[in-house]
Amino acid sequence: MSPVSERAAQVRFRRALSLMAMTLVAPGSAQLAAGDRRVGTIALRIWLGLWALGAVTLLALLVNRGLALTLAFNPSLLLAVKLAMFVLAVGWAGLFVDAWRIGAPLSYGLQHRRTAVAVNGVLCFSVAGTLLFGAHLVGVQRDLTIALSGSGGSSAAHDGRINVLLMGGDSGEGRWGLRPDSMTVASIDDETGRTVLISLPRNMAKFPFREGSVMDKQFPAGFDCDGCYLNGVSTWADDHTDLFPRSDNPGVDATIMGIEGITGLNINYWAMVNLQGFKDLVDAVGGVTLNVRQAIPVGGLGSDVTGYIDPGTRKLNGFETLWYARAREGSDDYSRMARQKCVMSAMLSQISPQTVVSNFASLAQASAAMISTNVPASDFDTLAGLALKAKSQKISTVSLVPPMINTGDPDIDVVQGMITDGIDRAEGTAVAEPAKTKKKNKQSATATQPVTGGSLGSMSEGYAANQAEDLGASC
């Protein structure tokens, strides 16, 4: 090849690289430069339209921060975005291939030809791959939203609060949802996100149901029968489904009737957490750091103890966190309730948006397998927004346990008074204690109380995490 031909080939090679760069920066511009106005105009208009849509969306998000959550939990919109990203990936890759064709690759040297193919391939697969991966994540979010969404609940606040019943159940065969292992009402201020966790012991008995409810008509004097405890309401209802002809979850609905009768609160939503699947969620976020005050046995509950979780401030994996929350060997139910609250507090404070983004696929998979709920997809954004607010707030706790409450025959007036007082304190409307009393209580909660079963306190004196104005400080 003559020097003139070589220079001409180099010019064509540089032009080919320029066309690829133009396609990367402004899809369609390479076709316009080559005279293909139809394809170039369509592609460039789509590109500019996407930029305009992005700018408008960004402006709207700056004005209304909650809009991001609304968009993120809209299945129809997510499907449209997913399909659009697929089309963009294919179309953009096609424009790169066309830009390579326009560059006349057969008209320059073999080395330049190989380089052009390599550059075009890298650009094509990088852009298309990024869009396809984004479409996959959008699809995961949509699938998660659909998998978790229910058809009940109410977003209307009661006295300015949203009340969510959180239940933990075993995932063993035939046991899902039958006997809730733990029951906690998260009462959330609908403006500030300030949360009060109200825990109910599973062995509570002789309690009333919500007035006028199906269960109230069956047990007008309260749930007073042989072996009738709060965690058995679900089993009783599932054995009498004829009393709940319109219910998809008789056990849950009956349990809510009991919890509303006990607490005097109106439950907006419920969520059942699969405790066995919970460990996958913890593993998906890389573990959770907890203050292990005493060696926690792994095992028990009718089986052999196979080991212990050593004391100290330690980052626990999913398996260890599950046993930290569930262990009863050498402990009691109320110590376990305190530890469960510490797990909730730690996960709320430690799981950051960066962790969610970087582990999104595995988190979504674990969440879909872990949670059953009646929250409709249209209300996910409301609850997610409250969760973000709650992250920066103190969490208070009220537990209906000894020594304050006789779980075998609870005084409902005392129970509801404790709940009202706990909520008033969280909202800053309660009458403040004298400074000396507050100081004494703080000292007894941190310095003089024993540690039982890994929780600060004892059953006779009460556990610090079960009655706390700042749960994080009590754990």
LINHUPE-V891685 format. One record per residue. N is the residue number from 1. RES is the residue in one letter. PSI is psi in radians with two decimals (NA if undefined). Layout:
BEGIN
N | RES | PSI
N | RES | PSI
END
This chain:
BEGIN
1 | M | 2.30
2 | S | 2.81
3 | P | -0.67
4 | V | -0.74
5 | S | -0.67
6 | E | -0.75
7 | R | -0.69
8 | A | -0.69
9 | A | -0.67
10 | Q | -0.67
11 | V | -0.79
12 | R | -0.62
13 | F | -0.79
14 | R | -0.63
15 | R | -0.70
16 | A | -0.75
17 | L | -0.66
18 | S | -0.71
19 | L | -0.68
20 | M | -0.72
21 | A | -0.69
22 | M | -0.69
23 | T | -0.60
24 | L | -0.75
25 | V | -0.75
26 | A | 1.54
27 | P | 2.27
28 | G | -0.39
29 | S | -0.57
30 | A | -0.70
31 | Q | -0.68
32 | L | -0.74
33 | A | -0.51
34 | A | -0.03
35 | G | 0.00
36 | D | 1.44
37 | R | -0.58
38 | R | -0.98
39 | V | -0.77
40 | G | -0.75
41 | T | -0.78
42 | I | -0.85
43 | A | -0.75
44 | L | -0.64
45 | R | -0.71
46 | I | -0.77
47 | W | -0.83
48 | L | -0.62
49 | G | -0.69
50 | L | -0.70
51 | W | -0.74
52 | A | -0.76
53 | L | -0.72
54 | G | -0.71
55 | A | -0.74
56 | V | -0.74
57 | T | -0.76
58 | L | -0.75
59 | L | -0.75
60 | A | -0.67
61 | L | -0.61
62 | L | -0.62
63 | V | -0.70
64 | N | 1.68
65 | R | -0.54
66 | G | -0.26
67 | L | -0.56
68 | A | -0.73
69 | L | -0.66
70 | T | -0.77
71 | L | -0.65
72 | A | -0.32
73 | F | 0.45
74 | N | 1.79
75 | P | -0.69
76 | S | -0.77
77 | L | -0.73
78 | L | -0.68
79 | L | -0.75
80 | A | -0.73
81 | V | -0.73
82 | K | -0.84
83 | L | -0.71
84 | A | -0.68
85 | M | -0.61
86 | F | -0.82
87 | V | -0.75
88 | L | -0.70
89 | A | -0.82
90 | V | -0.79
91 | G | -0.74
92 | W | -0.71
93 | A | -0.70
94 | G | -0.65
95 | L | -0.63
96 | F | -0.77
97 | V | -0.71
98 | D | -0.66
99 | A | -0.67
100 | W | -0.69
101 | R | -0.76
102 | I | -0.57
103 | G | 0.01
104 | A | 1.17
105 | P | -0.41
106 | L | -0.07
107 | S | 0.03
108 | Y | 3.08
109 | G | 2.84
110 | L | -0.75
111 | Q | -0.76
112 | H | -0.63
113 | R | -0.77
114 | R | -0.73
115 | T | -0.74
116 | A | -0.71
117 | V | -0.74
118 | A | -0.81
119 | V | -0.80
120 | N | -0.70
121 | G | -0.77
122 | V | -0.81
123 | L | -0.76
124 | C | -0.88
125 | F | -0.57
126 | S | -0.86
127 | V | -0.86
128 | A | -0.71
129 | G | -0.72
130 | T | -0.77
131 | L | -0.71
132 | L | -0.66
133 | F | -0.69
134 | G | -0.71
135 | A | -0.64
136 | H | -0.79
137 | L | -0.69
138 | V | -0.70
139 | G | -0.68
140 | V | -0.77
141 | Q | -0.72
142 | R | -0.78
143 | D | -0.69
144 | L | -0.78
145 | T | -0.77
146 | I | -0.72
147 | A | -0.64
148 | L | -0.43
149 | S | 2.49
150 | G | -2.89
151 | S | 0.35
152 | G | -2.74
153 | G | 2.98
154 | S | 2.29
155 | S | 0.01
156 | A | 2.13
157 | A | 2.58
158 | H | 2.00
159 | D | 0.66
160 | G | 0.24
161 | R | 2.54
162 | I | 2.20
163 | N | 2.11
164 | V | 2.15
165 | L | 2.10
166 | L | 2.14
167 | M | 2.48
168 | G | 2.27
169 | G | 2.67
170 | D | 2.65
171 | S | 0.14
172 | G | 2.77
173 | E | 2.23
174 | G | 0.12
175 | R | -0.18
176 | W | 2.06
177 | G | -0.05
178 | L | -0.79
179 | R | 1.68
180 | P | 2.28
181 | D | -0.44
182 | S | 2.59
183 | M | 2.13
184 | T | 2.31
185 | V | 2.12
186 | A | 1.87
187 | S | 2.01
188 | I | 2.23
189 | D | 2.16
190 | D | -0.09
191 | E | -0.83
192 | T | -0.37
193 | G | -0.03
194 | R | 2.18
195 | T | 2.42
196 | V | 2.15
197 | L | 2.07
198 | I | 1.93
199 | S | 2.39
200 | L | 2.28
201 | P | 2.50
202 | R | -0.35
203 | N | 0.33
204 | M | 2.43
205 | A | 2.97
206 | K | 0.69
207 | F | 2.69
208 | P | 2.79
209 | F | 2.90
210 | R | 2.31
211 | E | 2.28
212 | G | -0.07
213 | S | 2.93
214 | V | -0.79
215 | M | -0.55
216 | D | -0.65
217 | K | -0.56
218 | Q | -0.57
219 | F | 1.22
220 | P | -0.43
221 | A | 0.15
222 | G | 2.95
223 | F | 1.32
224 | D | 1.55
225 | C | 2.99
226 | D | 2.06
227 | G | 0.29
228 | C | 1.88
229 | Y | 2.95
230 | L | -0.69
231 | N | -0.08
232 | G | -0.09
233 | V | -0.73
234 | S | -0.78
235 | T | -0.74
236 | W | -0.79
237 | A | -0.68
238 | D | -0.33
239 | D | -0.12
240 | H | 0.90
241 | T | -0.34
242 | D | -0.35
243 | L | -0.19
244 | F | 1.11
245 | P | -0.43
246 | R | 0.15
247 | S | 2.37
248 | D | -0.36
249 | N | 1.30
250 | P | -0.71
251 | G | -0.77
252 | V | -0.78
253 | D | -0.71
254 | A | -0.70
255 | T | -0.71
256 | I | -0.68
257 | M | -0.70
258 | G | -0.77
259 | I | -0.62
260 | E | -0.63
261 | G | -0.64
262 | I | -0.84
263 | T | -0.43
264 | G | 0.11
265 | L | 2.66
266 | N | 2.15
267 | I | 2.14
268 | N | -0.82
269 | Y | 2.87
270 | W | 2.71
271 | A | 2.27
272 | M | 2.15
273 | V | 2.18
274 | N | 1.88
275 | L | -0.54
276 | Q | -0.65
277 | G | -0.30
278 | F | -0.63
279 | K | -0.54
280 | D | -0.62
281 | L | -0.77
282 | V | -0.74
283 | D | -0.60
284 | A | -0.46
285 | V | 0.13
286 | G | 0.29
287 | G | 2.98
288 | V | 2.43
289 | T | 2.19
290 | L | 2.69
291 | N | 1.77
292 | V | 1.81
293 | R | -0.35
294 | Q | 2.64
295 | A | 2.20
296 | I | 2.14
297 | P | 2.46
298 | V | 1.98
299 | G | -2.80
300 | G | -2.62
301 | L | 0.73
302 | G | -0.02
303 | S | 3.07
304 | D | 2.57
305 | V | 2.14
306 | T | -0.12
307 | G | -3.01
308 | Y | 2.63
309 | I | 2.04
310 | D | 2.60
311 | P | 2.78
312 | G | 2.98
313 | T | 1.86
314 | R | 2.59
315 | K | 2.02
316 | L | 2.52
317 | N | -3.09
318 | G | -0.76
319 | F | -0.80
320 | E | -0.71
321 | T | -0.67
322 | L | -0.76
323 | W | -0.57
324 | Y | -0.69
325 | A | -0.46
326 | R | -0.33
327 | A | 2.33
328 | R | -0.17
329 | E | 2.16
330 | G | 0.36
331 | S | -2.78
332 | D | 2.97
333 | D | -0.59
334 | Y | -0.56
335 | S | -0.72
336 | R | -0.71
337 | M | -0.68
338 | A | -0.75
339 | R | -0.64
340 | Q | -0.66
341 | K | -0.65
342 | C | -0.62
343 | V | -0.78
344 | M | -0.80
345 | S | -0.76
346 | A | -0.75
347 | M | -0.69
348 | L | -0.71
349 | S | -0.46
350 | Q | -0.41
351 | I | 1.94
352 | S | 2.82
353 | P | -0.62
354 | Q | -0.69
355 | T | -0.71
356 | V | -0.78
357 | V | -0.79
358 | S | -0.36
359 | N | 0.50
360 | F | -0.83
361 | A | -0.82
362 | S | -0.59
363 | L | -0.77
364 | A | -0.73
365 | Q | -0.77
366 | A | -0.70
367 | S | -0.73
368 | A | -0.60
369 | A | -0.25
370 | M | -0.50
371 | I | 2.37
372 | S | 2.33
373 | T | 2.87
374 | N | 0.17
375 | V | 2.12
376 | P | 2.66
377 | A | -0.56
378 | S | -0.29
379 | D | -0.03
380 | F | -0.70
381 | D | -0.63
382 | T | -0.82
383 | L | -0.65
384 | A | -0.69
385 | G | -0.71
386 | L | -0.64
387 | A | -0.69
388 | L | -0.67
389 | K | -0.73
390 | A | -0.49
391 | K | -0.56
392 | S | 0.09
393 | Q | 2.77
394 | K | 2.61
395 | I | 2.25
396 | S | 2.74
397 | T | 2.52
398 | V | 2.17
399 | S | 2.28
400 | L | 1.21
401 | V | 2.90
402 | P | 2.67
403 | P | -0.10
404 | M | -0.63
405 | I | 2.35
406 | N | 1.81
407 | T | -0.37
408 | G | -0.36
409 | D | 1.25
410 | P | 2.52
411 | D | 1.83
412 | I | -0.56
413 | D | -0.72
414 | V | -0.75
415 | V | -0.90
416 | Q | -0.49
417 | G | -0.72
418 | M | -0.74
419 | I | -0.80
420 | T | -0.76
421 | D | -0.72
422 | G | -0.71
423 | I | -0.71
424 | D | -0.70
425 | R | -0.72
426 | A | -0.61
427 | E | -0.08
428 | G | 0.37
429 | T | -0.05
430 | A | 2.73
431 | V | 2.20
432 | A | 2.53
433 | E | 2.68
434 | P | 2.59
435 | A | -0.69
436 | K | -0.72
437 | T | -0.75
438 | K | -0.70
439 | K | -0.72
440 | K | -0.77
441 | N | -0.70
442 | K | -0.72
443 | Q | -0.72
444 | S | -0.45
445 | A | -0.28
446 | T | -0.58
447 | A | -0.69
448 | T | -0.32
449 | Q | 2.53
450 | P | 3.06
451 | V | 2.18
452 | T | 2.18
453 | G | 0.39
454 | G | -0.05
455 | S | 2.54
456 | L | 2.01
457 | G | -2.92
458 | S | 2.90
459 | M | -0.64
460 | S | -0.60
461 | E | -0.30
462 | G | 2.66
463 | Y | 2.37
464 | A | -0.72
465 | A | -0.33
466 | N | -0.43
467 | Q | 1.48
468 | A | 2.49
469 | E | -0.33
470 | D | 1.65
471 | L | -0.72
472 | G | -0.70
473 | A | -0.40
474 | S | -0.22
475 | C | NA
END
